[in-house]
Amino acid sequence: MIESPSPSPTPPPPTQRMEPSLPTPLEESAATAAGGKLYVIGGFDAAGNSLQTVWVFDGNAWSAGPRMPIGLDHTSAATLDDHVYVAGGHSFGHDSARLYRLDGGLWTELASMHHARGGHALLAAAAKLYAIGGNAASTNVASAEVYDPASNAWSDLPSLPAPRNHVSGFVFGANVCVAGGRPPATARVDCFNFESSSWVRFPDLPRATSGAGATTLDGESAVILGGENAQETTISDQFARLPSPDGWMSSDTMLVPRHGFELATFEGRAWACGGGSLPGLHPVSTCTSVV
């Protein structure tokens, strides 16, 4: 009797890979995932216009989603109860405090933040939204605030210990965190513990960066990619993981280094779509993902 050969084991998915590109180049956009779809929202085009566009990826192809009521760049998005929220940003040079929720095919405007800001992080945790960091009228916004959808109201929190913009946000346990930022670019990581209502300092990033993308993968570890170096003269290829509060681990280098994007977890991978390939305004349509 001839035994049939054992089936070959399925190879693990690649740590980094190219994904279908956006329909158009953009940078300084927001990103999140909800309802089995990935959303890339607003940003700059190559002419520096603040965009109203929303691009939606369903796992197979990109399509145009419901346009934002206003053009926004340096905005931030988060998902809460499977709803997409977008808060703040800059609109053709003007600072925004507005909060929007995507309801089906329409954007609903909700209570505005107390503090207009762009280049910040909007993070969903414990059934609330946290807005941290950013700047307005060339001044960094120190005030952090939290939104309660049950009351449609924002409340101020203790201020960010080191105010800065172009931060990268992620959730780690009972902490909502911002990493990096500028000016100048820093490796600092500050986390607001929503159980103790106090700020804690996490270990610094391996390298200073601003305008990078960060998120939480598998609900346990954080990842950060790209950004600009401390002098804001070159694009950083940093790829680091935070498996525990003990410290970051440099995993590799970013497959296509960029700055000015948000990481969003979609289908178990962290997607980086768009961004700038060079310092300044150099938008691309590239999408990559990591696991």
N, C-alpha and C positions, 0 to 999 in steps of 0.2 A: 504494500500500500504506500503510495507516494503522498506524503503530507504536503498540504498547500502551504506556501510561505506565509509567515505572519505578516499582517498588514503593517506598513510603515507607519511609525508614529506621526501624527499631525505636527508639523513644525509650528513653533510659537509665532504669534504675529510679530512683525518687525517693530522694534522700539520706536523708530521714526519712519515715516513714509510720506510721499507726496499724495495729495488729495485733489479732487476736481477743483479747478481754479474758480474764483469769483467771476461773474460776468463782466466786471469792470474793475480797474485799479482803484484802490482807496486806502487811506490810512487815518489813524486817530478815530477809529470806529469802536462801537460797543459790540459785544457778542454774548449770547446765552443760548440755552437749549430748553425747549418745552414741547410737550405733546409729540415726542418722537421727531422733532425737527430742530435744525440749527438755524439761528438767526444772527445776521450781521447787520448792524444798524448804524446809519449815519456815517460820519467821517468827513474827510476832505477828499476832493478830487484833485487832479493834477494842477488845476488853476487856483486851488485854495478856497473853493466854494464849500460852504457848510451844506451837507447833503441831507435830504429827506428820505433817501432810499432805504429800503429794507430788503435784504436778500435772504431767501429761505431755502435751505437744503433739506431734502426729504430722504437722503440716503442714496439717491440716484442722480438727481439733477438739481440745479439751482433754478429758482423762479423769483419773480418780483412779488414781494409781500405788500401789505398796506403801508402807504407812505406815511412818514411822521408828519404831524401838523406843522412843524417848523424844521428848518435845516439845523442840524446839530453836529458838532465835532467835539472831540474830547469828552464825550458823554460816557455813561456807564450803564450796563444792563445787568439784571439778575432775574432769577425765576423763583417765584413763591407760589405754592399751591398750584403749580403747573401753569401759572400766568406769567407772561413776560412783562417786566417793569423796566422803564428807562427813566433815569433821573439826572438832571443837571446837564452840564456841557456849555459850550460856547456856540453862539449862533451869529455868524458873520461879524465876529468881534464883540458881540454883546454876551454877557454872562447870564445863564439861565438857572433858575431854581425849580423849574417845573418838573412834575412827576407824571408819567403816563403809564397806563396799563393797556395791554392789547387784549381786547375782548372780541373774540371771533375775528372779524375782518375790520374792526374799528379800534382806534386809539381813544381811550377815555382819560381826560385830564383829572387828576386827583389833587389833594392838598399839596401846595408847593413846599419845598424845603425852607427852613428858616434862613439858610445861607446859600446864595447862588455860588456855584462852583463848577469847574471843569478840570479834567485831569485827575479825577478822584477815583475811589472804588465804591461801588454799590454792592453790598453783600447780603445774602439772605441766610438767616439763621434763627432758630427758635421762634418761627412764625412771624418774624419781623424783618425789616430792611434797615441796613446800617449804611450811612454815607460818611466816608472818612477821607480826609485829605483834599487835595485840589487847590485851585487858585481862582481868584476873581480880580479883575482890573490890575493884574500883575502883582497882587498881594496874596500870599498863601493863606488859606482858610484853616485856622486852628480848630475851630469848633467841629466836633463830630455830632451826629444826630441819628435818631432812630425813628422809623415809621411803623406805626401800628395800623394794619389794614382794618382792624375791627372798629377803630374810632376815626379812621382817615385823618390822622394827626401825627405831626412830628414832635419829638421832644429832644432837647439838647442833652448831650452827654459830656463828661469830662473831656477837656480838649486833648487833641493829639499831642503827645509830649514834644515831638519835633515836627512842626508843620512843614509840609512840602507838597509838591504836585507831581504829576506823572508817576503816581504810585501804582503798584501791582497788588491786587487784593486776593485773599483766599481765606477760607474758613478752616480752622484746625481745632477740633474738639469743641470746647466752649469758648473759643476765641475767634474773633473776626480781626484779620491781620492786614496790614499794609507793609509791603516790602519795597525797598529802594525809593526812588523819587529824587527830586532836585528842587532848587539849585543849591550847591553843586550836587551831582549825582552821588548817592550814598548807598552803602550796603546795609543800612539799618533796617530792622524789622520790629515794628510795634504792633501789639495785639491788645484789643479790648476784650477782657473776659466778661461776658454778659451775665455770668453767675455771681461774680463778686463785684461787678460794676467798677472795675479798676483796670488800669493799663499795666501790661507786663511787657518786658523786653525779651524777645526771642533772639537766638544767635544770629549774628550778621550773615549776610549772603557771602559766598566765596569771593564775589567781585561786586564793586559798586555798579549800579545800573539805574537808568530811568526809562520810562516808556516801555517796560518789559510786559510780558503777559504771565499771569500766575493763576492757578486754580488748584482744586483738591481732586485727586484721583482716588478711586476705590474707597472714598470716604475716610481714608486714614492718612495718606501722605500728600504733601503739597509739592508742586512742581513750578519752576519759574524758567522762562525762556527769553532770550534776546534782550532788547533794549539798546541803550547807548552807553558808552563808557563814561568815566567820571568827567572827562573834559568835553563830552558831547561832540567829539570829533570823528568817532568811528562807531560803527554798529557792533554791538557785543554778540558773540556767539555762545554766551553762557547757557548752560542747561544743567540745572541743579535740582536735587530733590531734598525734601525735608521729611524723612521717615519717622522722626521723633523730635521732641523739643530739645534734644541734646545737640543737634547741629545739622547743617546742610552737607550733602554729598554731591560732588561734581560728577554727573553721570556720563556726559559726552559733550559734544558741541552741537548747537542747533543746526538742523539740516539746511535751512535757508535763513540765515540771520536777518532779523528785521527789528524795527521798533514801531511803536504806535499801533498796537493791536491789543485786544483782550483775548485771553484763552477761555474757551468754553468746552465743557465736558459733553461729548456727544458719542453715543454708541460705545462707551467705555474708553474713549480716547480723548485727549486734550487737543483741540483744534486751534490752530493759529492761522487766521485768514486775513489777507491784506497786510497792511503795514508799510513802512518805508524801508527801502533797501539801502538808503544812504541817509546821513544826517540832513535835516531840513525836509523839504517837501518832495518826496520821490516815491509816490504810491505804486504798489504792485497788486496784482490779482492773485498771487500765489497763496495756496493753502497747503499746510502740512499738519501732521498730527503725531502725537507721542502717546505711549502707553506706559 
